[in-house]
C-alpha cells in the first residue's frame, strides 16, 4: 500500500531540527515532482530458475510505463526478456511478470542492451548483444502490441568477427532509440592488441554496409575510435536533435579516463573518423572511468558516473564549460565530484545513471565499502522531498553534504548480496526501475534477477480546500 506523506504540519519542527543538527535539507523541486526515499521502493525477485542476470539491461516503454528487462542466462548461454505484462505470466511475484527466451543455441546474450521507442498502439524494441560462439554483434528487432503485450521479433547478425583469427565484435554493446524511432548502437571490436569503438544505425533498406539475412545492408556500421584498451565500458545516448554521443573508457595511457565522442557533420578529432569529435575527461593524475555510465540531461548536456580507482569512490562528472570546471580538457570545462566511497572494484561492479523528469541525476551503484555488496542510489537533495538531509556528495559553501546516498537492497541478508550487472531506466512520469543480479545461497553461488521499482508519491489535489477526489505529484 502506498503511503501519502503529510509534511506541511512538520515544516517548523524540521527546520528547527535542521538548524540544531547542522544538516542540509532538500527544497521542493521547481516542478513540484517528488522522488520516493529508498525505504519506499518495491524490491522483488523476477527470475530465480537459472544462473541469470549477470548481464542485464532495463528500458521503460514511453507510452505504457512497462519495464522490459533483457538478461543473460549463464547456465544455458541464452538471452532472455522479462516484462510486467502478458500474455504469458510465469515469473515475478505471484507470477505477475512474463519471462521468456529471445535467443538460444549458441552462447549468446552477454553484454546485452535494450531500448524501446515508437508511439501509438504498436511500439518497437531493440536488443543488441554479443554472440560469443561467432564473436559477433547481433540485434533483435521487434514490435510490441501495447494492448495485448504480444511481441514479434527478428534476429540479425550485424557485424561478425572471426574468433579463429582473434577478431571479436560486440563484446560490449549499448543501444538507444531516438525520438524519431531510429536505433543507435555503440559496440567494441577487439583485434589482438587493439580495441575499437564502432557505431551502427538503421538506414533506408539496402543503403547500408552491414546486417545480414533479412536485414542485409539495412544498417550502417563505422569506426569511431581505435586504440589499445578502449571500450570495456561503453554507453550511448542521443540529443534532442537525434545526434548520438558515445562514452567509453580508455586504459591506454598511464592514467585511465572517460572519453566522450559526439557525432558531427565534419571536422571531428576522433582518431578513426572525422565525423566524431572526442573529448577526454581527465582528472589530473587519477585513474577514473571504471564501470562508466553516461546520459544526456537537460539541454543535451552530458552526465558521467564512474569509479575512481585511486580513491575507490563513486564520481559524477558534468559539463559546465570553461572556466567553471575542475577536470576535463584544460581541467576547467567539466566538474568532477566525489559522491561517496564504494570500496575496491569487483567484477562486474555496477554503476548506471539516468536523469529524472526535473533533469536531476539518479545514480544507482554497488557499494562494497562495508565488505558486503549493497545496491544503493545517490541523488542530489534538490531531487528529493522537502526535509531530506544530505549524507554524501560534494559539500555546500556551508560545509554540508548536498547529496543523499541510500540503500535499496542490502547485502548479507539471508546470505544474499546485490552483486553483478545492473541497469536503471526512468519512465515518462519520473519513476525509476532498477534491474540487477543478486547472488544468494551458502556459499554465494546462485544467481537471480531482481528489480527495484520507485513508487510515485502523490498528494490529494486540492487538499487545503477539502478536495480528495483528485491526486497530484505536486506538493500541496
PyMOL commands that set and color helices and strands:
alter all, ss='L'
color gray80, all
select helices_A, chain A and resi 8-21+38-40+93-95+163-165+213-215+298-300+329-331+381-383+463-465
alter helices_A, ss='H'
color red, helices_A
select strands_A, chain A and resi 42-47+52-60+67-73+78-83+98-103+108-117+122-131+136-145+154-160+167-177+183-191+194-202+219-227+230-238+244-250+257-263+276-281+288-296+302-308+313-319+334-341+351-355+361-367+374-380+392-395+401-409+416-417+422-426+432-440+446-453+459-460+471-472
alter strands_A, ss='S'
color yellow, strands_A
deselect
rebuild
show_as cartoon
